[in-house]
Amino acid sequence: MSTFYARLRMVFDNYTLIIIGVILAASFVPAQGSGEVFFRWLTNGAIALLFFLHGAKLSRQAIIAGALHWRLHLLIFAFTFIFFPVLMVALTPVLKPLLGNELWVGMLYLAALPGTVQSAIAFTSMARGNIPAAVCAASASSLVGILITPMLVKLMLDADAGTTGMLDAIIKISLQLLFPFLLGHYMRRWIGNFVDNNRRWLLYVDQSSILLVVYTAFSSAVVGGLWNTVPPVSLLLLTLVCSVILAVVLAVTTWTSRAMGFNKEDEITIVFCGSKKSMATGVPMAQVLFAGGAVGPAILPLMIFHQIQLMVCAVMAQNYARREEPGVVSAA
């Protein structure tokens, strides 16, 4: 019983409950009028700070470490930015009528996102995988995604899907995300020690920024009639779809890494880095890429997928960690 509660606590941690509370707050007390303008400006500032700190956290050593392992990184990149989008586009004839247009857009947006950084590295470490390669792959995915994700979104979505124009999106991404990121990385020589020694404080900045974006996005969506267009049945279907998508990606990443002859440590890195989608990047980026009330439905699949991937990968990491190393004989 204690194990059950421990796993339940791992899934529904305090931050998850706070996110649910923020969604409820936006549903019952959405920001409107001058309040909406205030929260939008506050959110934009928080997003810029978030990516500034992400840039400051990324060391040159992390970029160089494992970079020569090019087969592994290309495979992770292919799963993140090619396999995911192709899979979702192929499922469009099923997903669009099943989920409705707004949630279908959210699923396509999910497919275009970069992988996570913190959780991918944490699960790789827990499972005793190739940690330097995971750091390099996850960091590169996050950086490259700032540029590739808007292009993929525009490529997959029709003009009426609620996204801004390509040129406008690139300008906004550059000003609000890429410029702060590069500035933070440039200033790492002066603030790097502070950033490295205050990771927990920076985590609070990450989480607070996401909460602001969630509240602002869902406020706009609720005012636009989100819950009238997304009934409970659609949420259940969305959860089922996200679970199936994750299962397919995990199975394909595992099979491919073994078929290509990677060792177990590299397989772990490929599975955990190639199957993740980043809420820390995806939620702020949606604020830039999508217009008004389209942000809420666009990030809803991401938020559900994020929780499912944490649950499933926590169990997988524990199973990987219990494996025997070659040449080690079990005492049993």
Sequence and secondary structure as in RCSB ss.txt:
>XXXX:A:sequence
MSTFYARLRMVFDNYTLIIIGVILAASFVPAQGSGEVFFRWLTNGAIALLFFLHGAKLSRQAIIAGALHWRLHLL
IFAFTFIFFPVLMVALTPVLKPLLGNELWVGMLYLAALPGTVQSAIAFTSMARGNIPAAVCAASASSLVGILITP
MLVKLMLDADAGTTGMLDAIIKISLQLLFPFLLGHYMRRWIGNFVDNNRRWLLYVDQSSILLVVYTAFSSAVVGG
LWNTVPPVSLLLLTLVCSVILAVVLAVTTWTSRAMGFNKEDEITIVFCGSKKSMATGVPMAQVLFAGGAVGPAIL
PLMIFHQIQLMVCAVMAQNYARREEPGVVSAA
>XXXX:A:secstr
 HHHHHHHHHHS HHHHHHHHHHHHHHHS   THHHHHHHHHHHHHHHHHHHHHHHH  HHHHHTTTT HHHHHH
HHHIIIIIHHHHHHHTHHHHHHHH HHHHHHHHHHHHS   SHHHHHHHHHTT  HHHHHHHHHHHHHHHHHHHH
HHHHHHS GGGSB  HHHHHHHHIIIIIHHHHHHHHTHHHHHHHHHHTHHHHHHHHHHHHHHHHHHHHHHHHHTT
HHHHS HHHHHHHHHHHHHHHHHHHHHHHHHHHHTT  HHHHHHHHHHHS   HHHHHHHHHHHB GGGHHHHHH
HHHHHHHHHHHHHHHHHHHHHT   TT     
